Amino acid sequence: MSIPQFDVVIHEPNRLQICAFLAPLQNAEFQVLRDELNVSDSVMSKHIKHLEKTGYVHLSKNKVNGRQRTWIQLTDSGRDAFKNHVEALKRLAYLVD
């Protein structure tokens, strides 16, 4: 079994919060996630693009009541990376405790 490693993509606080919010869900709407993190659209978009570029999230767009909505979901590799990152954090906390 390998030792859990930090993931520099996920470690950034906003991206860590995004992954933590998405982990127990199938997907979440962009606006809901943005409001949960209390950030602007542009900040949210920047972090989502970074996670998408690494293959950790997938975006889909659907019309709801005539308005375009963006839905975000963690990919399997995103879930694995998040889980591994959390395990690395737990390991560190255990070493310090």
Backbone as CSV, one residue per row, in Angstrom:
resi,resn,N_x,N_y,N_z,CA_x,CA_y,CA_z,C_x,C_y,C_z
1,MET,0.841,-1.180,0.000,0.000,0.000,0.000,0.883,1.239,0.000
2,SER,0.563,2.199,-0.844,1.381,3.405,-0.939,0.991,4.411,0.142
3,ILE,1.923,5.279,0.462,1.680,6.326,1.447,0.900,7.449,0.770
4,PRO,-0.200,7.900,1.391,-0.982,8.989,0.789,-0.121,10.238,0.588
5,GLN,-0.323,10.898,-0.525,0.457,12.081,-0.867,-0.447,13.289,-1.018
6,PHE,0.094,14.461,-0.662,-0.629,15.705,-0.908,-0.816,15.893,-2.403
7,ASP,-1.896,16.500,-2.769,-2.164,16.841,-4.160,-2.154,18.357,-4.244
8,VAL,-1.156,18.923,-4.925,-1.014,20.381,-4.973,-2.195,21.053,-5.651
9,VAL,-2.882,20.349,-6.525,-4.061,20.924,-7.178,-5.189,21.060,-6.162
10,ILE,-5.428,20.036,-5.393,-6.525,20.035,-4.431,-6.197,20.848,-3.185
11,HIS,-4.942,20.943,-2.820,-4.545,21.556,-1.541,-4.932,23.029,-1.412
12,GLU,-5.032,23.747,-2.513,-5.431,25.164,-2.457,-6.789,25.229,-1.759
13,PRO,-6.970,26.128,-0.767,-8.179,26.110,0.068,-9.512,26.111,-0.681
14,ASN,-9.684,26.940,-1.686,-10.963,26.937,-2.402,-11.193,25.626,-3.150
15,ARG,-10.153,25.091,-3.765,-10.312,23.819,-4.482,-10.557,22.671,-3.504
16,LEU,-9.936,22.725,-2.343,-10.186,21.719,-1.318,-11.641,21.773,-0.875
17,GLN,-12.169,22.970,-0.689,-13.577,23.117,-0.307,-14.513,22.637,-1.416
18,ILE,-14.162,22.925,-2.651,-14.979,22.456,-3.782,-15.051,20.933,-3.774
19,CYS,-13.896,20.296,-3.657,-13.864,18.827,-3.658,-14.607,18.258,-2.456
20,ALA,-14.445,18.879,-1.296,-15.126,18.399,-0.089,-16.640,18.526,-0.237
21,PHE,-17.093,19.616,-0.843,-18.524,19.813,-1.042,-19.076,18.790,-2.030
22,LEU,-18.332,18.533,-3.099,-18.805,17.626,-4.145,-18.689,16.144,-3.780
23,ALA,-17.772,15.804,-2.886,-17.474,14.394,-2.597,-18.708,13.558,-2.243
24,PRO,-19.611,14.032,-1.390,-20.758,13.181,-1.070,-21.922,13.298,-2.061
25,LEU,-21.771,14.135,-3.080,-22.862,14.411,-4.016,-22.601,13.808,-5.387
26,GLN,-23.657,13.649,-6.149,-23.497,13.251,-7.546,-23.019,14.444,-8.360
27,ASN,-23.614,15.623,-8.106,-23.188,16.856,-8.757,-23.780,18.030,-7.992
28,ALA,-23.343,19.225,-8.344,-23.875,20.443,-7.722,-23.890,21.542,-8.766
29,GLU,-24.858,22.414,-8.644,-24.949,23.547,-9.554,-23.888,24.582,-9.192
30,PHE,-23.321,25.199,-10.218,-22.269,26.207,-10.053,-22.658,27.244,-9.013
31,GLN,-23.866,27.795,-9.123,-24.300,28.866,-8.218,-24.363,28.401,-6.769
32,VAL,-24.819,27.198,-6.548,-24.894,26.656,-5.190,-23.492,26.525,-4.604
33,LEU,-22.591,25.982,-5.391,-21.210,25.810,-4.957,-20.547,27.161,-4.701
34,ARG,-20.762,28.104,-5.608,-20.217,29.463,-5.450,-20.715,30.099,-4.157
35,ASP,-22.007,29.977,-3.902,-22.574,30.562,-2.688,-22.046,29.870,-1.433
36,GLU,-21.877,28.576,-1.503,-21.350,27.821,-0.359,-19.937,28.289,-0.011
37,LEU,-19.122,28.558,-1.017,-17.758,29.018,-0.786,-17.674,30.524,-0.548
38,ASN,-18.776,31.223,-0.847,-18.838,32.670,-0.669,-17.737,33.378,-1.470
39,VAL,-17.668,33.028,-2.762,-16.696,33.638,-3.666,-17.434,34.198,-4.884
40,SER,-16.730,34.996,-5.660,-17.313,35.562,-6.881,-17.360,34.513,-7.990
41,ASP,-18.136,34.822,-9.026,-18.198,33.938,-10.200,-16.807,33.728,-10.796
42,SER,-16.036,34.803,-10.897,-14.722,34.689,-11.544,-13.759,33.829,-10.728
43,VAL,-13.782,33.956,-9.413,-12.919,33.121,-8.565,-13.344,31.659,-8.693
44,MET,-14.640,31.435,-8.636,-15.160,30.071,-8.753,-14.778,29.463,-10.106
45,SER,-14.966,30.227,-11.170,-14.642,29.743,-12.513,-13.173,29.373,-12.631
46,LYS,-12.316,30.193,-12.081,-10.865,29.940,-12.138,-10.528,28.596,-11.491
47,HIS,-11.092,28.334,-10.326,-10.779,27.088,-9.623,-11.417,25.880,-10.300
48,ILE,-12.620,26.047,-10.794,-13.271,24.951,-11.510,-12.487,24.604,-12.774
49,LYS,-12.035,25.616,-13.503,-11.239,25.359,-14.717,-9.963,24.601,-14.389
50,HIS,-9.330,24.959,-13.285,-8.100,24.267,-12.884,-8.398,22.801,-12.562
51,LEU,-9.482,22.553,-11.832,-9.856,21.179,-11.512,-10.278,20.406,-12.763
52,GLU,-10.938,21.095,-13.681,-11.360,20.447,-14.931,-10.140,20.098,-15.792
53,LYS,-9.187,20.997,-15.844,-7.973,20.778,-16.640,-7.204,19.542,-16.164
54,THR,-7.226,19.288,-14.868,-6.528,18.119,-14.327,-7.392,16.860,-14.371
55,GLY,-8.636,17.001,-14.815,-9.515,15.847,-14.928,-10.228,15.483,-13.637
56,TYR,-10.236,16.382,-12.665,-10.859,16.091,-11.378,-12.348,16.406,-11.342
57,VAL,-12.802,17.293,-12.204,-14.238,17.578,-12.277,-14.688,17.545,-13.730
58,HIS,-15.975,17.320,-13.884,-16.610,17.342,-15.202,-17.755,18.336,-15.126
59,LEU,-17.890,19.165,-16.146,-18.969,20.139,-16.206,-19.996,19.710,-17.233
60,SER,-21.245,19.969,-16.918,-22.312,19.777,-17.891,-23.235,20.979,-17.792
61,LYS,-23.809,21.342,-18.927,-24.684,22.508,-18.985,-26.062,22.074,-19.446
62,ASN,-27.059,22.542,-18.727,-28.449,22.229,-19.046,-29.279,23.483,-18.878
63,LYS,-30.352,23.559,-19.635,-31.280,24.675,-19.455,-32.306,24.305,-18.391
64,VAL,-32.517,25.222,-17.467,-33.524,25.063,-16.427,-34.365,26.328,-16.443
65,ASN,-35.648,26.168,-16.699,-36.548,27.324,-16.808,-36.021,28.355,-17.808
66,GLY,-35.470,27.872,-18.907,-34.988,28.750,-19.966,-33.625,29.369,-19.721
67,ARG,-33.012,29.085,-18.582,-31.701,29.657,-18.276,-30.642,28.553,-18.271
68,GLN,-29.482,28.879,-18.818,-28.369,27.940,-18.850,-27.801,27.759,-17.445
69,ARG,-27.679,26.524,-17.004,-27.111,26.195,-15.698,-25.918,25.278,-15.892
70,THR,-24.908,25.478,-15.075,-23.717,24.635,-15.122,-23.698,23.739,-13.898
71,TRP,-23.526,22.445,-14.151,-23.458,21.452,-13.087,-22.047,20.891,-13.050
72,ILE,-21.548,20.666,-11.845,-20.180,20.200,-11.645,-20.225,18.891,-10.871
73,GLN,-19.417,17.940,-11.313,-19.316,16.682,-10.570,-17.861,16.256,-10.493
74,LEU,-17.509,15.600,-9.412,-16.172,15.019,-9.297,-16.092,13.809,-10.209
75,THR,-15.006,13.664,-10.911,-14.768,12.460,-11.709,-14.251,11.369,-10.767
76,ASP,-14.142,10.164,-11.273,-13.575,9.085,-10.456,-12.152,9.426,-10.031
77,SER,-11.367,9.984,-10.942,-9.991,10.343,-10.566,-9.990,11.507,-9.572
78,GLY,-10.961,12.400,-9.684,-11.079,13.487,-8.718,-11.430,12.965,-7.332
79,ARG,-12.339,12.008,-7.280,-12.706,11.408,-5.989,-11.512,10.683,-5.375
80,ASP,-10.786,9.944,-6.200,-9.605,9.234,-5.705,-8.548,10.213,-5.212
81,ALA,-8.317,11.271,-5.975,-7.314,12.271,-5.589,-7.717,12.964,-4.288
82,PHE,-9.005,13.303,-4.157,-9.478,13.955,-2.935,-9.327,13.020,-1.739
83,LYS,-9.746,11.787,-1.910,-9.628,10.808,-0.818,-8.173,10.641,-0.403
84,ASN,-7.283,10.532,-1.366,-5.863,10.380,-1.076,-5.313,11.622,-0.364
85,HIS,-5.735,12.789,-0.800,-5.274,14.032,-0.177,-5.748,14.116,1.278
86,VAL,-7.006,13.765,1.525,-7.536,13.773,2.888,-6.771,12.778,3.763
87,GLU,-6.459,11.617,3.215,-5.676,10.634,3.971,-4.293,11.176,4.312
88,ALA,-3.689,11.919,3.391,-2.384,12.534,3.660,-2.504,13.573,4.774
89,LEU,-3.575,14.334,4.765,-3.802,15.319,5.831,-4.012,14.623,7.179
90,LYS,-4.777,13.539,7.182,-4.996,12.783,8.422,-3.678,12.218,8.940
91,ARG,-2.889,11.719,8.027,-1.590,11.149,8.404,-0.720,12.222,9.045
92,LEU,-0.692,13.389,8.467,0.077,14.500,9.006,-0.450,14.891,10.387
93,ALA,-1.770,14.993,10.519,-2.375,15.368,11.790,-2.039,14.334,12.860
94,TYR,-2.036,13.071,12.474,-1.704,12.005,13.410,-0.250,12.109,13.853
95,LEU,0.643,12.437,12.943,2.060,12.575,13.273,2.301,13.741,14.213
96,VAL,1.514,14.777,14.084,1.687,15.972,14.916,1.014,15.787,16.271
97,ASP,-0.043,14.998,16.306,-0.837,14.802,17.520,-0.085,14.085,18.557
